[in-house]
Amino acid sequence: MPENQIPREEGIDYTMPLLKEGYEFIMNRKRSFNSQIFETRIMGKKSLCMSGRDAAQVFYDKDLFKREGAAPNRLVQTLFGENGVQTLDGEEHRSRKEMIMSIMGEENIRKFQEIAVQYWEQSLDQWSKKEEIVLYEEVKELLCKVACLWAGVLVEEEEVDWLTKELSEMFEGAGAVGPLHWKGRNAQNKVEKWMMELVTKIRDGKLIPPEDTALHQFTWAKDADGKLLDPSVVVVEMLNIYRPIVAISVYIAFVAHALIQHPDEYEKLKNADEKYTYMFIDEVRRFYPFFPFVAAKVKQDFTWRDYQIKKDTLAYLDLYGTNHDENLWLYPEEFNPNRFADQGNDRFSFIPQGGGEYLTGHRCAGEQLTIEMMKISLDYLVNHMDYEVPEQDLSYEMNEFPSIPRSKIILRNVERKLTH
């Protein structure tokens, strides 16, 4: 039987349309081609774009796709870091992912929750003394404190502002071009230098972080050959702990956005059980834009749906589009937590932070931390604080990475609820 021709966009390069259409770039073409796969050119390279559950399932097949050399250099320089876990394959990836997942056990997750509550309490005390707050900015600092204490880095109070700013610039500038992107690169270099000094002090015996923390575990971790990890790798993976925790601030801004836009949900959540709370959080993660797509390279020639997929082709999996696929979700453009009432744990349909397995695959290692932090934040926004929502610009752009509500969520006259 003859192989089908993969639908292809005619033209020299589609980087500019990608920047213009943002999160909807792949989704728009998937609809116009009526295909889960199409070929285009991005940043001068032939690229396959894939979307949907079946595409996700094949994309996360380790025999068919690899991560090495796939991520654009601009993301390596601001998000993943050189030789970070997201860029590895095979035994090297398995060993590194095991190291990272070792700090995600029940006891450490519980400790993370306790630290998060502690800093929400502190923040609420401070916010109640101000006329108004910008929630997104405040939560970034709160999360930086949580990340540092949980990961084992005792930062000085005066360092918190600096570190929050640098970590924010990394993920806020990752998808940007021009000055904002270079700001992100510069931030990564500065924080890596700061982290390198800490790792050197620990290995020299001048600093001893608590044993159950990421800083201790990673500093003394060994590679697949049984040698201590290169200090630069320890630094990169520590950043892969801090930075994503601070980036949860984007989701928390959208949690608040959903509460403001859907007052009926706010009322419902006051008396909601744990199941509905998680359903609401999952719908925030599905509905709002977070990470647009992920990249990989084809590992070997293979045939999928009668299409011949060639080795070494660059491929992008559409995370946002899969979470808005009308074949998977009923009325995907509606915000409706009830859609998760009967949703099974499908690792390839619901992929806001990647698909597949945590331990052996490339799914985000910190997804559980994200969910728990969102849950605690939601609980505070609904049950522990009163506030007014002044007139503001709640719109967000689909061609900004990450997309954040324009006003960054302004809350006025924040007070602690006396009863809840």
C-alpha positions in Angstrom: 0.0 0.0 0.0 1.5 3.4 -0.9 2.5 5.7 2.0 0.5 8.8 2.6 2.2 12.2 2.1 2.3 14.1 5.4 0.4 17.4 4.9 2.9 20.2 4.4 2.9 24.0 4.6 4.4 25.5 1.5 6.8 28.3 2.2 10.3 29.1 3.4 9.8 29.5 7.1 7.0 29.8 9.6 8.8 31.2 12.7 7.1 34.5 12.4 3.5 33.0 12.2 4.5 30.9 15.2 5.4 33.9 17.2 2.3 35.7 16.1 -0.2 32.8 16.7 1.6 31.4 19.8 -0.2 28.7 21.6 -2.7 28.3 18.8 -0.1 27.8 16.0 -0.2 24.0 15.8 -3.9 23.8 16.6 -4.9 26.2 13.8 -3.0 24.1 11.2 -4.2 20.8 12.6 -7.7 22.1 11.9 -7.0 23.5 8.5 -5.2 20.3 7.4 -7.7 18.1 9.3 -4.7 16.1 10.4 -2.9 15.3 13.7 0.4 15.7 12.0 1.8 18.2 9.4 5.2 19.4 8.3 6.4 23.0 8.4 9.7 24.9 8.8 10.5 26.6 12.1 13.8 28.5 12.7 14.9 27.3 9.3 14.5 23.6 10.1 12.0 21.1 8.7 9.7 20.3 11.6 6.9 17.9 12.2 4.1 19.2 14.4 1.9 16.7 16.1 -1.3 17.0 18.2 -3.8 14.8 20.0 -3.8 11.7 22.2 -2.4 9.2 19.7 0.3 11.7 18.7 1.3 12.1 22.4 1.5 8.4 22.9 3.9 7.9 20.0 5.9 11.0 20.9 6.6 9.7 24.3 7.8 6.3 23.0 11.5 6.2 23.9 12.3 3.9 21.0 11.0 6.3 18.5 11.9 9.8 19.8 14.9 11.2 21.6 15.4 14.6 23.4 19.1 15.2 22.7 19.6 18.1 20.4 15.9 18.8 20.0 15.2 21.8 22.3 16.0 25.1 20.7 19.2 26.6 22.0 17.3 29.7 23.4 15.3 27.4 25.7 18.4 25.5 26.8 20.0 28.8 27.7 17.1 30.1 29.8 15.0 27.1 30.8 16.6 23.6 30.7 20.3 24.4 31.2 23.2 22.6 29.5 22.9 18.8 30.0 19.7 19.2 32.0 17.5 16.2 32.5 15.0 17.4 29.8 17.7 17.1 27.2 18.9 13.5 28.0 18.0 10.0 26.8 18.6 6.4 27.7 20.5 5.3 30.8 21.8 8.8 31.5 18.2 10.2 31.5 17.0 7.3 33.7 19.7 7.8 36.3 19.2 11.6 36.4 15.4 11.4 36.6 15.7 8.8 39.4 17.8 11.3 41.3 15.2 14.1 40.8 12.2 11.8 41.6 14.0 10.6 44.8 13.1 14.0 46.4 9.4 13.7 45.4 8.5 11.1 47.9 5.5 11.4 50.2 7.4 12.7 53.2 9.1 15.5 51.1 5.8 16.4 49.4 4.3 16.8 52.9 7.2 19.0 54.0 6.7 21.1 50.9 3.0 21.5 51.8 3.9 22.6 55.3 6.4 25.2 54.1 3.9 26.5 51.5 1.3 27.0 54.3 3.9 28.7 56.5 4.7 31.3 53.8 1.1 31.8 52.8 0.4 32.6 56.4 3.3 35.1 56.5 2.3 36.7 53.2 -1.3 37.1 54.3 -0.2 39.0 57.4 1.9 41.3 55.2 -0.8 41.8 52.5 -3.4 42.8 55.1 -1.2 45.9 55.9 -1.2 47.0 52.3 -4.0 48.9 50.4 -3.6 46.5 47.4 -1.3 43.8 46.1 -0.4 42.4 42.7 -0.9 38.7 43.3 1.3 37.4 40.6 4.3 39.4 41.8 3.7 38.6 45.5 3.3 34.9 44.8 6.6 34.7 42.9 8.4 35.9 46.0 6.4 33.5 48.2 7.3 30.6 46.0 11.0 31.6 45.9 11.0 31.3 49.7 9.2 28.0 49.6 11.6 26.6 46.9 14.7 27.6 48.8 13.7 26.3 52.2 12.4 23.1 50.7 15.4 22.5 48.5 17.8 23.2 51.3 19.2 26.6 50.5 19.1 29.1 53.3 19.0 32.4 51.6 19.5 35.7 53.4 16.3 37.9 53.5 18.0 40.5 51.3 18.8 37.8 48.7 15.2 36.7 48.2 14.2 39.8 46.1 17.3 39.3 43.9 16.8 35.5 43.5 13.0 35.9 42.8 13.8 38.5 40.1 16.5 36.4 38.4 14.5 33.1 38.4 11.4 35.0 37.1 13.4 36.5 34.2 14.5 33.0 33.2 11.0 31.7 32.6 9.4 35.0 31.6 12.1 35.5 28.9 12.3 32.0 27.6 9.9 32.4 24.7 10.8 36.1 24.1 13.0 37.5 21.4 15.4 40.4 21.8 16.2 42.2 25.2 13.8 40.1 27.3 15.4 36.9 26.1 18.9 38.2 26.8 17.8 39.3 30.2 16.7 35.6 30.8 20.1 34.3 29.7 21.9 36.8 31.8 19.8 35.8 34.8 20.6 32.1 34.3 24.3 32.9 34.2 24.1 34.9 37.4 22.1 32.3 39.4 24.3 29.4 38.1 27.4 31.2 39.4 25.7 31.7 42.8 24.7 28.1 42.9 28.2 26.9 41.9 29.6 28.7 45.0 27.1 26.8 47.2 27.9 23.4 45.7 31.7 24.1 46.0 31.2 25.0 49.7 29.3 21.8 50.4 31.9 19.6 48.7 34.6 21.4 50.6 32.8 20.7 53.8 32.1 24.4 54.6 28.3 24.1 54.3 26.1 21.1 55.3 22.5 21.3 54.0 19.9 19.0 55.6 20.3 15.4 54.2 16.8 15.0 52.9 16.9 18.1 50.7 17.6 18.5 47.0 20.8 20.5 47.5 22.4 17.7 49.7 21.1 14.8 47.5 22.1 16.4 44.2 25.5 17.6 45.4 26.5 14.1 46.4 24.7 12.2 43.7 26.6 10.0 41.3 26.2 9.6 37.5 25.5 6.3 35.7 29.2 5.4 35.9 29.3 5.9 39.7 31.2 9.2 39.7 30.1 12.3 41.5 28.1 14.5 39.1 30.0 17.3 37.6 29.3 20.5 39.7 27.8 22.2 36.6 25.2 19.5 36.3 24.3 19.8 40.0 23.8 23.5 39.4 21.6 23.0 36.4 19.4 20.4 38.1 19.1 22.6 41.2 17.8 25.3 38.9 15.4 22.8 37.5 14.0 22.6 41.0 13.8 26.3 42.0 12.8 27.9 38.7 9.7 25.7 38.0 8.5 26.1 41.6 8.6 29.9 41.1 6.9 29.5 37.7 3.9 27.9 39.5 3.0 31.6 40.1 1.6 31.7 36.5 -0.8 28.9 37.4 -1.8 30.6 40.7 -2.5 33.8 38.7 -4.8 31.8 36.5 -6.4 30.1 39.6 -7.4 33.6 40.8 -8.4 34.6 37.2 -10.8 31.6 37.1 -12.3 32.5 40.5 -12.9 36.1 39.4 -14.4 35.1 36.0 -16.5 32.3 37.5 -18.0 33.5 40.8 -20.3 30.4 40.9 -17.1 28.3 41.1 -15.9 30.4 44.0 -19.1 29.7 45.9 -19.0 26.1 45.1 -15.3 25.7 46.3 -16.1 27.1 49.7 -17.8 23.9 50.6 -16.1 21.6 48.1 -14.7 18.2 48.9 -11.1 17.3 48.0 -12.2 15.6 44.7 -13.9 18.8 43.4 -10.9 20.9 44.4 -8.6 18.7 42.3 -11.1 18.8 39.5 -11.0 22.6 39.5 -7.2 22.6 39.6 -7.0 20.2 36.7 -9.4 22.4 34.7 -7.3 25.4 35.3 -4.3 23.4 34.0 -6.2 22.2 31.0 -8.0 25.4 30.1 -5.3 28.1 30.5 -2.1 28.4 28.4 1.1 27.3 30.2 3.7 25.5 28.2 2.8 25.5 24.4 4.6 22.5 23.1 7.7 20.2 23.6 10.4 19.2 21.2 12.0 15.9 20.3 14.0 14.3 17.4 13.0 11.2 15.6 15.3 8.4 16.7 14.7 6.0 13.8 12.6 5.7 10.7 9.1 4.4 11.4 5.6 4.4 10.0 2.7 6.0 11.8 -0.8 6.1 10.4 0.7 5.2 7.0 3.0 8.2 7.2 6.7 7.6 6.8 8.5 9.4 9.7 12.2 10.0 9.0 15.1 9.7 11.4 16.5 12.9 12.9 13.4 15.0 11.9 12.6 17.6 14.5 9.2 17.2 16.0 6.9 19.3 18.2 4.1 17.9 20.3 1.2 20.4 20.9 0.5 20.4 24.6 -2.0 23.3 24.6 -3.8 22.0 21.5 -4.1 18.4 22.9 -5.7 19.9 26.0 -8.2 21.7 23.7 -8.8 18.9 21.3 -12.5 18.6 20.5 -12.1 14.9 19.9 -11.0 14.5 23.5 -12.8 17.2 25.3 -16.5 18.2 25.1 -16.7 22.0 24.4 -13.0 22.5 25.1 -13.2 26.3 25.1 -15.6 26.3 28.0 -14.2 26.3 31.6 -15.9 23.3 33.3 -14.3 21.4 36.2 -17.0 18.8 36.0 -15.4 17.3 32.9 -12.9 15.7 35.3 -15.6 13.9 37.4 -15.2 10.7 35.4 -11.9 11.4 33.7 -9.5 8.5 34.2 -5.8 8.9 34.6 -5.0 9.1 30.9 -1.3 10.0 30.6 -1.7 11.1 26.9 -5.0 13.1 26.7 -4.4 15.5 29.6 -0.8 16.8 29.2 -0.3 20.4 30.6 3.1 19.4 31.8 3.9 16.6 29.4 2.7 13.1 29.0 3.8 9.5 29.7 5.6 8.3 32.8 7.3 10.3 35.5 10.1 8.0 36.4 11.2 6.6 33.1 9.8 9.3 30.7 10.0 13.0 30.2 6.9 14.0 32.0 7.5 17.0 34.4 9.0 15.7 37.6 7.5 18.5 39.7 3.9 18.0 38.5 2.7 16.8 41.9 4.4 19.9 43.6 2.5 22.1 41.1 -0.8 20.5 41.9 -0.3 20.7 45.7 0.9 24.3 45.6 -2.2 25.3 43.5 -4.4 23.5 46.0 -3.0 25.3 49.0 -3.2 28.7 47.1 -6.8 28.0 46.0 -7.7 27.2 49.6 -6.3 30.5 50.8 -7.9 32.5 48.0 -11.3 30.9 48.8 -11.4 30.1 52.5 -8.7 32.1 54.3 -8.9 35.6 52.9 -11.4 38.3 52.0 -10.5 40.8 49.3 -11.9 43.2 46.7 -11.2 42.8 43.0 -11.0 46.3 41.5 -11.5 47.1 37.8 -8.5 45.8 35.9 -7.3 44.2 32.6 -7.8 40.5 33.0 -7.1 39.7 29.4 -4.1 37.5 28.4 -2.3 37.1 25.1 -2.0 33.8 23.3 1.3 34.7 21.7 3.2 35.4 24.9 5.2 32.7 26.6 4.3 32.4 29.4 0.9 34.1 29.1 0.0 36.0 32.2 -3.1 38.2 32.8 -2.3 41.7 31.9 -3.0 43.2 35.3 -1.3 40.3 37.0 -4.3 40.1 39.3 -4.8 43.1 41.6 -6.4 42.5 44.9 -7.5 45.3 47.2 -8.1 45.4 51.0 -6.9 41.9 51.7 -8.0 40.6 55.1 -7.8 37.4 56.9 -11.1 35.6 57.1 -12.1 35.3 60.8 -14.2 32.2 60.1 -13.9 29.6 57.4 
